Amino acid sequence: MATVSLSSVPKRLRMVEDFRCTSCQELNLEESADIYCEACQKFYCKRCGHLHNQLSTEHTTVGRGDIKKWPVPKEVEDFLRMCEAHENKTLTQFCQDHTQLCCSDCVVKIHSQCSKVTQISELTNSQPTGLEGMSVELETVLGEIKTLQISQKASIQSLQKTYKEHSAVMIEQMRGNLNTYIDECDNSSVGTSGGNEQYLKEEMCRSVLSIMNEFDNITAKELNEMKDEVISIKGSVTISMHKCTSLHNDLSHFHEIVQKIGDHKQLCLMASIKCKHIIQQALTLLGKSGKAFNVQSNTEHNVRIPSDSYECSITGICVLTDGQVLVADRGNNRVKLLNQQYQVVSHCDVTEYVEDMCQITPSEVAVALDDDSNTHNVQFITVSQSQLTLGRKLELHHGCSGIACHQGELFICSGTALFKYILNGKQLCRLYEDRSSVNTVWKCAVSPTGDRLYITSWHNKLLTLARDGTLLATYTDPALEWLTGLHVTPAGQVLVCGRWSYTVLQVGWEGQSKLANLATWEKDGVRLPWSVCYSSITSSIIVGQLGDNILVFRVE
């Protein structure tokens, strides 16, 4: 069934005061109604209502305080009965298999194989509408959407500020280098003869050109990288903001509709079902989808290339918007690009072990590098025309075992702590720390809205943190031993790997309960899983493991 949309609803329906005075409308005037007369079957504003009450003293009227006794506006009834999938068709049936309202065309074209399709009129007495609870739920979701909109605006402002500050620092640094060198030349030129003075001038020009070229070749390139990132992330956030605005409007309109239906059982039922669908859309946007994946099939794909010296160990996976897949191969210190058939088409080598990888923009990833000793870096890599190019590198003063990104903010695991950075490499804070043992903070992931952080620990724990690092939940499961791979889908579904238990599970977005066993060694051949990622393009879960093969699970 098509997504519920209010774009075709008359503007008058979208207004809070959509009940208009009937007498005024006959005179082409627009006045809000304050009373309804059942005998006249007309609405009246205060002025017309006063006149009506004088002329029809025997008529009983109902005020806005008892608005549920007013008749349902025709526009509201038409909207609730309208099928979004088939124009000019009225909803008459309900598919219990898919919990969807259907018109006659829906039944024939979409639900012909469904086992439980019932006339709506037959359900009005048996199905609870729960409109009062629905109204409360709508208000709650509306508040959360509004909070998300505020957060998204703040993210854009923060991104632009980060870029401006970093560019100012880089330019000031170049200016300082130039001033320092010119001062040194001035000091050196004191007391020199004419020939030496000419030589010093030429040497100064060469050095100034060298400083400028260094700025153009290194600093300017870095600034351009950051500028492209900011533009891309801002574009993605803006699209998300538009979705939020549209959904907020739809939720608001449904909230109005719920208040105006009264006791009309069939319309109440239809409104309840439509409300549930729009609320589910909102929860998905908020990263709070409770839908459990159902595995349909799985395939195995070899990602080894002839120049690999060792067995592959896939510690990170990212899916690009065109369906290509990047995998981080720790065994060979490489990042590999796979096409839509999961064949390696390109690769690039890095200097240290590849511990993890996250997506920054549709064409750029950040790779966590660590040599298990003193070198800890974040390497940026861009993808263009199926080729990989190394970009700038951030040097860290702590371990780098896991990495995640959300709207220009980087979250990096050190092994015992979770740090928050911005794109220019500036560390903002330490969000969480557990020094009770080693590898207590191994991998991390961020919810779609950025309000929750997830951490895996080698000590069989999945931790859920608030945005400020406050611990919200701790999840343990005998089926998860030595937690490694971690991923959050765009709908907020949490996927996690148990390396020693040879399992992949789905956990609820609250981080408190298991929703599904997705893959095991016995059933699917999972072997020491390192990483996991969901592709919304192919509706697949990709599992990286110790070995030359990745596993791809088609899911619903």
C-alpha positions as CSV (number, residue, x, y, z in Angstrom):
1,M,0.0,0.0,0.0
2,A,1.3,3.5,-0.8
3,T,2.7,5.7,1.9
4,V,0.1,7.9,3.6
5,S,0.3,11.4,2.3
6,L,-1.8,14.5,2.9
7,S,-0.6,16.4,-0.1
8,S,-4.0,15.9,-1.8
9,V,-6.1,17.0,1.1
10,P,-7.8,20.4,0.7
11,K,-6.1,23.2,2.5
12,R,-9.2,23.8,4.6
13,L,-8.8,20.4,6.2
14,R,-5.3,21.3,7.3
15,M,-6.4,24.2,9.4
16,V,-7.2,23.8,13.1
17,E,-10.5,25.7,12.7
18,D,-11.8,23.8,9.7
19,F,-15.4,24.0,10.8
20,R,-16.8,27.1,9.1
21,C,-20.1,29.0,9.6
22,T,-22.6,27.7,7.1
23,S,-24.5,31.1,6.9
24,C,-21.3,33.0,6.3
25,Q,-20.1,30.7,3.6
26,E,-23.4,31.3,1.7
27,L,-22.3,34.9,1.6
28,N,-18.7,34.0,0.5
29,L,-17.4,34.8,4.0
30,E,-15.0,32.7,6.0
31,E,-15.9,32.6,9.8
32,S,-15.0,29.8,12.2
33,A,-18.0,27.9,13.6
34,D,-18.7,28.0,17.3
35,I,-21.8,25.9,17.5
36,Y,-23.6,23.2,15.6
37,C,-27.4,22.7,15.3
38,E,-28.5,19.2,14.6
39,A,-32.0,20.3,13.7
40,C,-30.7,22.7,11.1
41,Q,-27.6,20.5,10.3
42,K,-25.7,23.7,10.1
43,F,-22.7,25.3,11.8
44,Y,-22.8,28.9,13.1
45,C,-20.3,31.5,14.2
46,K,-20.9,33.6,17.3
47,R,-22.8,36.3,15.5
48,C,-25.0,34.0,13.4
49,G,-25.4,31.6,16.3
50,H,-26.8,34.4,18.4
51,L,-29.3,35.2,15.7
52,H,-30.2,31.5,15.2
53,N,-30.8,31.0,19.0
54,Q,-33.2,34.0,19.0
55,L,-35.2,32.7,16.0
56,S,-35.1,28.9,16.8
57,T,-35.4,28.8,20.6
58,E,-36.5,25.1,20.5
59,H,-33.3,24.0,18.7
60,T,-30.6,22.4,20.8
61,T,-27.0,23.4,19.8
62,V,-23.6,21.8,20.6
63,G,-20.6,24.0,21.3
64,R,-16.9,23.4,20.7
65,G,-16.5,22.1,24.2
66,D,-18.4,19.0,23.0
67,I,-16.9,18.9,19.5
68,K,-17.0,15.1,19.3
69,K,-20.7,15.4,18.8
70,W,-20.3,17.5,15.7
71,P,-20.6,15.7,12.4
72,V,-17.3,14.6,10.7
73,P,-16.3,17.2,8.1
74,K,-16.8,15.8,4.6
75,E,-13.2,16.5,3.7
76,V,-12.0,14.5,6.7
77,E,-14.3,11.5,5.8
78,D,-13.2,11.7,2.2
79,F,-9.5,11.6,3.2
80,L,-9.9,8.7,5.5
81,R,-11.8,6.6,2.9
82,M,-9.4,7.5,0.1
83,C,-7.0,4.9,-1.2
84,E,-3.5,6.3,-1.6
85,A,-2.5,3.6,-4.1
86,H,-5.4,3.9,-6.6
87,E,-6.9,7.2,-7.5
88,N,-10.6,7.7,-7.0
89,K,-11.0,4.4,-5.2
90,T,-12.6,4.0,-1.8
91,L,-11.2,1.8,1.0
92,T,-13.6,-0.9,1.8
93,Q,-11.6,-3.9,3.1
94,F,-8.8,-4.7,5.5
95,C,-5.9,-7.2,5.0
96,Q,-5.0,-8.7,8.3
97,D,-2.0,-10.4,6.9
98,H,-0.4,-7.0,6.1
99,T,-2.5,-4.8,8.5
100,Q,-3.4,-2.6,5.6
101,L,-6.6,-0.9,4.4
102,C,-7.6,-1.9,0.8
103,C,-9.8,-0.8,-2.0
104,S,-11.1,-3.3,-4.6
105,D,-8.1,-2.8,-6.8
106,C,-5.7,-3.4,-3.9
107,V,-7.4,-6.7,-3.2
108,V,-7.1,-7.8,-6.8
109,K,-3.6,-6.5,-7.6
110,I,-1.8,-6.7,-4.3
111,H,-3.6,-8.9,-1.8
112,S,-5.1,-11.6,-3.9
113,Q,-2.9,-14.3,-2.2
114,C,-3.6,-13.1,1.3
115,S,-5.6,-15.3,3.6
116,K,-7.4,-12.7,5.7
117,V,-9.1,-9.9,3.8
118,T,-12.2,-8.7,5.5
119,Q,-14.9,-6.0,4.9
120,I,-14.2,-2.9,7.1
121,S,-17.9,-2.9,8.1
122,E,-17.5,-6.3,9.6
123,L,-14.6,-5.2,11.8
124,T,-16.0,-2.1,13.5
125,N,-17.3,-4.0,16.5
126,S,-14.5,-6.5,16.9
127,Q,-11.4,-4.3,16.3
128,P,-10.5,-1.7,19.1
129,T,-9.7,1.7,17.7
130,G,-7.7,3.1,20.7
131,L,-8.0,6.6,19.4
132,E,-7.4,8.2,22.8
133,G,-4.1,6.3,23.2
134,M,-3.4,7.1,19.5
135,S,-3.7,10.8,20.2
136,V,-1.2,10.6,23.1
137,E,1.2,8.6,20.9
138,L,0.9,11.1,18.1
139,E,1.7,14.0,20.5
140,T,4.8,12.0,21.8
141,V,6.1,11.3,18.3
142,L,5.5,14.9,17.2
143,G,7.7,16.1,20.1
144,E,10.4,13.7,19.1
145,I,10.3,14.8,15.5
146,K,10.5,18.4,16.6
147,T,13.6,17.6,18.8
148,L,15.2,15.9,15.8
149,Q,14.6,19.0,13.6
150,I,16.3,21.2,16.2
151,S,19.3,18.8,16.4
152,Q,19.6,18.7,12.6
153,K,19.8,22.5,12.4
154,A,22.4,22.5,15.1
155,S,24.5,19.9,13.2
156,I,24.5,22.0,10.1
157,Q,25.6,25.1,12.0
158,S,28.3,23.1,13.8
159,L,29.6,21.7,10.5
160,Q,29.9,25.1,9.0
161,K,31.6,26.5,12.1
162,T,34.2,23.6,12.1
163,Y,35.2,24.2,8.5
164,K,35.5,28.0,9.0
165,E,37.6,27.6,12.1
166,H,39.9,25.0,10.6
167,S,40.4,27.1,7.4
168,A,41.2,30.2,9.5
169,V,43.7,28.2,11.6
170,M,45.4,26.8,8.4
171,I,45.6,30.3,6.8
172,E,46.9,31.8,10.1
173,Q,49.5,29.0,10.3
174,M,50.7,29.8,6.7
175,R,50.8,33.5,7.5
176,G,52.9,32.8,10.6
177,N,55.3,30.7,8.6
178,L,55.8,33.5,6.1
179,N,56.3,36.1,8.8
180,T,58.8,34.0,10.7
181,Y,60.8,33.4,7.6
182,I,60.7,37.1,6.5
183,D,61.9,38.1,10.0
184,E,64.8,35.6,9.8
185,C,65.8,37.0,6.4
186,D,65.7,40.6,7.8
187,N,68.0,39.6,10.6
188,S,70.3,37.8,8.2
189,S,70.5,40.7,5.7
190,V,72.0,43.2,8.3
191,G,75.5,44.1,7.3
192,T,75.6,42.1,4.0
193,S,77.2,43.3,0.8
194,G,75.3,44.0,-2.4
195,G,76.0,40.6,-4.0
196,N,75.0,38.7,-0.8
197,E,71.9,40.9,-0.5
198,Q,70.7,40.0,-4.0
199,Y,71.3,36.3,-3.2
200,L,69.3,36.6,0.1
201,K,66.4,38.2,-1.8
202,E,66.4,35.4,-4.4
203,E,66.6,32.8,-1.6
204,M,63.7,34.5,0.2
205,C,61.6,34.4,-2.9
206,R,62.3,30.7,-3.4
207,S,61.4,29.9,0.2
208,V,58.2,32.0,0.1
209,L,57.2,30.2,-3.1
210,S,58.0,26.9,-1.4
211,I,55.7,27.8,1.6
212,M,52.9,28.9,-0.8
213,N,53.3,25.7,-2.8
214,E,53.2,23.6,0.3
215,F,50.0,25.3,1.3
216,D,48.5,24.7,-2.2
217,N,49.5,21.1,-2.4
218,I,48.8,20.0,1.2
219,T,46.8,22.4,3.2
220,A,44.5,23.6,0.4
221,K,43.9,20.0,-0.6
222,E,42.9,19.2,3.0
223,L,40.6,22.2,3.2
224,N,39.0,21.2,-0.1
225,E,38.4,17.7,1.2
226,M,36.7,19.1,4.3
227,K,34.7,21.5,2.2
228,D,33.4,18.7,0.0
229,E,32.6,16.7,3.2
230,V,30.7,19.6,4.7
231,I,28.7,20.2,1.5
232,S,27.8,16.5,1.2
233,I,26.9,16.0,4.8
234,K,24.9,19.3,4.8
235,G,23.0,18.0,1.7
236,S,22.2,14.7,3.4
237,V,21.0,16.5,6.6
238,T,18.9,18.9,4.6
239,I,17.2,16.0,2.9
240,S,16.5,14.4,6.3
241,M,15.2,17.8,7.6
242,H,12.7,17.9,4.7
243,K,11.5,14.4,5.5
244,C,11.1,15.5,9.1
245,T,9.1,18.5,8.1
246,S,6.8,16.6,5.8
247,L,6.3,13.9,8.4
248,H,5.7,16.4,11.2
249,N,3.0,18.1,9.1
250,D,1.4,14.7,8.4
251,L,1.4,13.8,12.0
252,S,0.0,17.2,13.0
253,H,-2.8,16.8,10.5
254,F,-3.7,13.3,11.8
255,H,-3.6,14.7,15.3
256,E,-6.3,17.2,14.2
257,I,-8.3,14.5,12.4
258,V,-8.4,12.3,15.5
259,Q,-9.9,15.1,17.5
260,K,-12.7,15.6,15.0
261,I,-14.0,12.1,14.2
262,G,-16.3,11.7,17.2
263,D,-17.9,8.3,17.7
264,H,-18.2,7.2,14.1
265,K,-16.9,3.6,14.6
266,Q,-15.9,2.9,11.0
267,L,-14.0,6.2,10.6
268,C,-12.4,5.7,14.0
269,L,-11.2,2.3,12.9
270,M,-9.8,3.6,9.6
271,A,-8.2,6.6,11.3
272,S,-6.6,4.2,13.9
273,I,-5.1,2.0,11.1
274,K,-3.8,5.0,9.1
275,C,-2.4,6.6,12.2
276,K,-0.4,3.4,13.1
277,H,1.1,3.5,9.6
278,I,2.2,7.1,9.9
279,I,3.5,6.6,13.4
280,Q,5.6,3.6,12.2
281,Q,7.0,5.8,9.4
282,A,8.0,8.4,12.1
283,L,9.6,5.7,14.4
284,T,11.6,4.5,11.4
285,L,12.8,8.0,10.7
286,L,13.6,8.4,14.4
287,G,15.7,5.2,14.3
288,K,13.2,3.3,16.6
289,S,12.0,0.6,14.3
290,G,11.2,-2.6,16.2
291,K,10.9,-4.7,13.0
292,A,12.9,-7.9,13.2
293,F,14.7,-9.1,10.1
294,N,13.7,-12.4,8.6
295,V,16.5,-14.2,6.6
296,Q,15.3,-15.5,3.2
297,S,18.5,-16.9,1.7
298,N,22.3,-16.5,1.9
299,T,25.3,-16.6,-0.5
300,E,29.0,-16.7,-0.1
301,H,31.5,-14.5,-2.0
302,N,35.3,-14.7,-2.2
303,V,37.1,-11.3,-1.7
304,R,40.7,-12.6,-2.0
305,I,42.9,-11.1,-4.7
306,P,46.1,-12.6,-6.2
307,S,48.4,-10.1,-4.5
308,D,47.0,-10.9,-1.0
309,S,49.8,-12.3,1.1
310,Y,47.7,-13.6,4.0
311,E,44.2,-14.9,4.7
312,C,41.6,-12.2,4.6
313,S,40.1,-10.8,7.8
314,I,37.2,-8.5,7.1
315,T,37.0,-6.1,10.0
316,G,34.8,-3.3,8.4
317,I,32.1,-3.0,5.8
318,C,30.4,0.0,4.2
319,V,27.8,0.0,1.4
320,L,27.9,3.0,-1.0
321,T,24.8,4.6,-2.5
322,D,25.4,3.0,-5.9
323,G,25.4,-0.5,-4.4
324,Q,29.2,-1.0,-4.4
325,V,30.7,-2.3,-1.2
326,L,33.9,-1.4,0.6
327,V,35.5,-4.0,2.9
328,A,38.4,-3.5,5.3
329,D,40.9,-6.4,5.1
330,R,43.0,-6.4,8.3
331,G,44.8,-9.5,7.2
332,N,46.4,-7.7,4.3
333,N,46.3,-4.0,5.4
334,R,44.0,-3.2,2.5
335,V,40.6,-1.6,1.7
336,K,38.9,-3.3,-1.2
337,L,36.0,-2.1,-3.4
338,L,33.5,-4.7,-4.5
339,N,31.0,-4.2,-7.3
340,Q,27.3,-5.1,-7.0
341,Q,28.1,-8.7,-7.6
342,Y,30.6,-8.6,-4.6
343,Q,33.6,-9.0,-6.9
344,V,36.8,-7.0,-6.1
345,V,37.3,-4.3,-8.7
346,S,39.8,-2.1,-6.9
347,H,41.9,-1.8,-3.7
348,C,44.4,0.4,-1.9
349,D,47.0,-0.4,0.7
350,V,47.3,1.3,4.1
351,T,50.2,1.5,6.5
352,E,48.8,-0.2,9.6
353,Y,46.2,-2.8,10.6
354,V,42.7,-1.9,9.4
355,E,40.5,-2.2,12.5
356,D,37.3,-0.6,11.4
357,M,35.6,1.7,8.8
358,C,32.7,4.1,8.7
359,Q,31.1,6.2,6.0
360,I,31.5,10.0,6.0
361,T,29.8,10.9,2.7
362,P,28.3,8.9,-0.1
363,S,31.8,8.7,-1.7
364,E,34.1,8.8,1.3
365,V,35.0,6.6,4.3
366,A,37.2,6.9,7.3
367,V,39.3,3.9,8.2
368,A,40.6,3.2,11.8
369,L,44.3,2.2,11.6
370,D,46.3,0.8,14.5
371,D,49.6,-1.1,14.6
372,D,48.9,-2.5,18.1
373,S,51.8,-0.3,19.4
374,N,52.4,3.4,19.0
375,T,50.8,4.4,15.7
376,H,47.1,5.2,15.7
377,N,45.5,7.0,12.7
378,V,42.3,7.7,10.9
379,Q,42.8,7.5,7.1
380,F,40.2,9.1,4.8
381,I,39.6,7.3,1.5
382,T,37.5,8.5,-1.4
383,V,35.8,6.5,-4.2
384,S,35.5,7.9,-7.7
385,Q,34.8,5.9,-10.9
386,S,35.5,2.6,-9.1
387,Q,39.0,3.8,-7.9
388,L,40.2,4.4,-4.3
389,T,42.2,7.4,-3.4
390,L,43.9,8.1,-0.1
391,G,43.0,11.5,1.4
392,R,44.1,13.2,4.6
393,K,45.1,11.4,7.8
394,L,44.4,12.2,11.4
395,E,47.0,11.2,14.0
396,L,45.7,10.1,17.3
397,H,47.3,9.8,20.7
398,H,45.3,6.8,21.8
399,G,44.3,3.4,20.4
400,C,42.0,3.2,17.4
401,S,39.9,0.0,17.4
402,G,36.5,1.3,16.3
403,I,35.1,4.3,14.4
404,A,31.6,5.7,13.6
405,C,30.4,9.0,12.2
406,H,27.2,11.0,12.5
407,Q,26.7,14.3,10.6
408,G,30.4,15.4,10.8
409,E,31.1,14.1,14.3
410,L,33.6,11.1,14.7
411,F,33.3,8.6,17.5
412,I,36.5,6.6,18.1
413,C,37.1,3.7,20.4
414,S,40.5,3.4,22.0
415,G,40.0,0.0,23.5
416,T,39.0,1.3,26.9
417,A,37.4,4.7,26.1
418,L,35.1,6.3,23.6
419,F,36.2,9.8,22.2
420,K,34.3,12.3,20.2
421,Y,36.1,14.3,17.5
422,I,35.1,16.6,14.7
423,L,36.2,16.2,11.0
424,N,39.4,18.4,11.4
425,G,40.8,16.0,14.0
426,K,40.0,18.1,17.0
427,Q,39.1,16.0,20.1
428,L,36.0,17.3,21.8
429,C,35.7,15.1,24.8
430,R,35.9,11.6,26.3
431,L,32.4,10.3,26.3
432,Y,32.8,7.0,28.1
433,E,35.6,5.0,29.8
434,D,36.1,1.6,31.3
435,R,39.6,0.7,32.4
436,S,38.6,-2.4,34.4
437,S,40.2,-4.5,31.7
438,V,41.5,-4.5,28.1
439,N,39.2,-4.1,25.1
440,T,36.2,-2.9,27.1
441,V,35.3,-0.3,24.4
442,W,36.0,-2.1,21.1
443,K,33.6,-1.1,18.4
444,C,31.0,1.7,18.3
445,A,27.9,2.7,16.2
446,V,25.5,5.6,16.3
447,S,21.7,5.7,16.0
448,P,20.3,7.4,12.9
449,T,19.4,10.5,14.9
450,G,22.6,10.6,16.9
451,D,20.8,10.4,20.3
452,R,22.2,6.9,21.2
453,L,25.6,5.3,20.9
454,Y,26.3,1.6,21.0
455,I,29.6,0.0,22.2
456,T,30.7,-3.6,22.0
457,S,33.1,-5.1,24.6
458,W,35.2,-8.2,24.3
459,H,33.7,-9.1,27.7
460,N,30.4,-10.2,26.1
461,K,28.6,-6.8,26.6
462,L,26.7,-4.5,24.3
463,L,26.4,-1.0,25.9
464,T,23.9,1.7,25.0
465,L,24.8,5.3,25.8
466,A,23.0,8.6,25.6
467,R,24.4,11.3,23.5
468,D,26.4,12.7,26.4
469,G,27.9,9.3,27.3
470,T,25.5,8.3,30.1
471,L,25.0,4.6,30.3
472,L,21.5,3.7,29.4
473,A,21.5,-0.1,29.0
474,T,23.8,-3.2,29.2
475,Y,22.9,-6.3,27.2
476,T,24.5,-9.7,27.6
477,D,23.6,-13.0,25.9
478,P,25.1,-16.5,26.0
479,A,24.8,-16.5,22.2
480,L,27.2,-13.5,22.0
481,E,30.8,-14.4,23.0
482,W,33.5,-11.8,22.4
483,L,31.4,-9.1,20.7
484,T,33.1,-7.6,17.7
485,G,31.1,-6.4,14.7
486,L,28.4,-3.8,15.3
487,H,26.1,-1.9,12.9
488,V,22.9,0.2,13.1
489,T,20.6,0.3,10.1
490,P,19.0,3.6,8.8
491,A,15.8,2.5,10.7
492,G,17.7,2.0,13.9
493,Q,17.9,-1.9,13.9
494,V,21.0,-3.0,15.8
495,L,23.1,-5.8,14.4
496,V,26.0,-7.4,16.4
497,C,28.5,-10.2,16.0
498,G,29.6,-12.8,18.5
499,R,33.1,-13.8,17.3
500,W,33.7,-16.8,19.5
501,S,30.1,-17.9,19.4
502,Y,30.0,-17.7,15.6
503,T,26.7,-15.8,15.6
504,V,25.0,-12.6,14.3
505,L,22.1,-11.2,16.2
506,Q,19.6,-8.4,16.0
507,V,19.0,-6.4,19.2
508,G,16.2,-3.9,19.9
509,W,17.1,-0.2,19.5
510,E,16.8,0.2,23.2
511,G,19.8,-2.2,23.5
512,Q,18.0,-4.3,26.1
513,S,16.6,-7.4,24.2
514,K,17.2,-9.8,21.4
515,L,14.9,-9.6,18.4
516,A,16.3,-12.3,16.2
517,N,19.1,-14.9,15.6
518,L,20.2,-14.0,12.1
519,A,23.1,-16.3,11.4
520,T,25.0,-19.1,13.1
521,W,27.8,-21.5,12.3
522,E,25.6,-24.6,12.4
523,K,22.9,-23.2,10.1
524,D,24.8,-20.7,7.9
525,G,28.5,-21.5,8.1
526,V,29.4,-18.2,10.0
527,R,33.1,-18.4,11.0
528,L,34.6,-16.0,13.5
529,P,32.6,-13.0,12.3
530,W,34.4,-9.6,12.5
531,S,32.0,-7.2,11.0
532,V,28.4,-6.7,9.8
533,C,26.5,-4.2,7.7
534,Y,23.0,-3.8,6.2
535,S,22.4,-2.7,2.6
536,S,19.0,-1.0,2.1
537,I,19.7,-1.1,-1.6
538,T,19.6,-4.9,-1.8
539,S,17.9,-5.6,1.5
540,S,20.8,-7.7,2.5
541,I,23.0,-8.2,5.6
542,I,26.7,-8.6,4.8
543,V,28.9,-10.4,7.3
544,G,32.7,-10.1,7.2
545,Q,34.7,-12.8,8.9
546,L,38.1,-14.4,9.4
547,G,38.6,-16.0,6.0
548,D,38.5,-15.1,2.3
549,N,34.7,-15.2,2.0
550,I,32.0,-12.8,3.0
551,L,28.4,-13.9,3.6
552,V,25.4,-12.1,2.2
553,F,22.0,-12.7,3.7
554,R,18.9,-11.6,1.9
555,V,16.3,-10.4,4.4
556,E,12.8,-9.1,4.7
